[in-house]
Amino acid sequence: MVAGAAACSEGDDKDGAEAVRLTVSPDGGGTHGPERPIAVQAHGGTIENVTVSTGGGAVEGGLNADKTEWRSRWTLEPGATYTVGATALGADGRTRTITSRFTTAKVEKTNDVTIEAPNDKETVGVGMPIIMQFERPVKDRAAVERALEVRADKTVEGAWHWFGDQEVVFRTKEYWPAHTKVTFDAHLSGVRTGGDVYGGKNYSLGFKVGDSQVSTAGEDTHKMVVKVNGKKVRTIPTSMGKGGVRKYTTTNGVHLAMSKEDPVTMTSSWMGISPGSPGGYSLTVYKSVRISDSGEYVHSAPWSVGSQGSSNVSHGCINVSPSNAKWFFDLTQRGDPIVVTGSSRELETNNGWGYWQADWKEWVNGSALKRSVKTAPPEDASTVSAGQGGPDQPRAEGE
């Protein structure tokens, strides 16, 4: 890592006992890792104003309760020059100003991120998680979690949960309220994810939760009831997994709509049987909504219309008629819950987006910081935030 030095200067040279002193860290000398926060301290007075700027714009930060210390909120940009200006008021009524400039170290190894869901500006269902995949293993999960910030125009409790060392997922305790506007910022630039590897850049997106659309499909009732904003809008005859063996049994529990595919080619390869072999198949299927990673969809199945509403004959999917499939396909938002009941095979938490299968205590326990947090509207972010926080980030109460 390579760093540059800088200088600082103070105005008003009064040195009386009641004169205020100001110190800035980093102080401009030596090597400054980007994970090190900026701190301004007033000795013998209070801080009146702090401004920090770099080529990327202003830097967020905040004062402590007695206004004697200001700290930057997030990690810093590697290889960037920062200018700090601060003014403090002493007990003698005089002010003092200090200016400091320093350069953060450059980094060679970065840990890039793919946000699997949601997409920027997407309208999603009430069960939608935020899913992040890291290119390299994350050794300091707590540092990463502190850099992740979720805000919403409604206060909602949520928590991050790690699946291994390269995937972290945010889920709310209860479904998102319908029509919530959400912003997500991953302040990862300068975060040391482990060893000499740092977050490569910051990420930001906004999405909107649409109508509450929750469908309940009974394996034993042979029907799926669709509710929009709590009101039943359609009952759809279904035919689900025929059972007999586990692989032909539709998974039980809370699924989420993961994608919409029209058409999709479904083959028997997922169960180790090539399409041309005995018991194999290859079908082009229309109006398909994927609900797991184990090959389950809600889809058009004209070949099983005679069984829909009365018996289960599928390989595990939820078969519906072509007209009902089109209606459901057009209605569905990614993140809509599709709840399967009456089946003997439970959906695994890591099967697709099966995150709602974990109870809340179990979900929170998967956080590196072992606590839940609460979102807050942007104008109220100083009070609570679903970002676990930078150096001076207010901590939400653990649940």
Secondary structure as GFF3:
##gff-version 3
##sequence-region A 1 399
A	DSSP	beta_strand	8	10	.	.	.	ID=ss1
A	DSSP	beta_strand	21	25	.	.	.	ID=ss2
A	DSSP	beta_strand	39	43	.	.	.	ID=ss3
A	DSSP	beta_strand	45	54	.	.	.	ID=ss4
A	DSSP	beta_strand	57	58	.	.	.	ID=ss5
A	DSSP	beta_strand	61	63	.	.	.	ID=ss6
A	DSSP	beta_strand	69	72	.	.	.	ID=ss7
A	DSSP	beta_strand	81	90	.	.	.	ID=ss8
A	DSSP	beta_strand	95	103	.	.	.	ID=ss9
A	DSSP	beta_strand	109	111	.	.	.	ID=ss10
A	DSSP	beta_strand	113	117	.	.	.	ID=ss11
A	DSSP	beta_strand	123	124	.	.	.	ID=ss12
A	DSSP	beta_strand	130	134	.	.	.	ID=ss13
A	DSSP	alpha_helix	141	146	.	.	.	ID=ss14
A	DSSP	beta_strand	148	152	.	.	.	ID=ss15
A	DSSP	beta_strand	157	163	.	.	.	ID=ss16
A	DSSP	beta_strand	167	172	.	.	.	ID=ss17
A	DSSP	beta_strand	181	186	.	.	.	ID=ss18
A	DSSP	beta_strand	192	194	.	.	.	ID=ss19
A	DSSP	beta_strand	197	199	.	.	.	ID=ss20
A	DSSP	beta_strand	203	209	.	.	.	ID=ss21
A	DSSP	beta_strand	213	218	.	.	.	ID=ss22
A	DSSP	beta_strand	223	228	.	.	.	ID=ss23
A	DSSP	beta_strand	231	237	.	.	.	ID=ss24
A	DSSP	three_ten_helix	246	248	.	.	.	ID=ss25
A	DSSP	beta_strand	251	256	.	.	.	ID=ss26
A	DSSP	beta_strand	259	261	.	.	.	ID=ss27
A	DSSP	beta_strand	264	267	.	.	.	ID=ss28
A	DSSP	three_ten_helix	268	271	.	.	.	ID=ss29
A	DSSP	beta_strand	282	285	.	.	.	ID=ss30
A	DSSP	beta_strand	288	290	.	.	.	ID=ss31
A	DSSP	beta_strand	297	300	.	.	.	ID=ss32
A	DSSP	three_ten_helix	302	304	.	.	.	ID=ss33
A	DSSP	beta_strand	318	320	.	.	.	ID=ss34
A	DSSP	alpha_helix	322	331	.	.	.	ID=ss35
A	DSSP	beta_strand	337	341	.	.	.	ID=ss36
A	DSSP	beta_strand	345	346	.	.	.	ID=ss37
A	DSSP	three_ten_helix	354	357	.	.	.	ID=ss38
A	DSSP	alpha_helix	360	365	.	.	.	ID=ss39
A	DSSP	beta_strand	373	374	.	.	.	ID=ss40
A	DSSP	three_ten_helix	378	380	.	.	.	ID=ss41
###
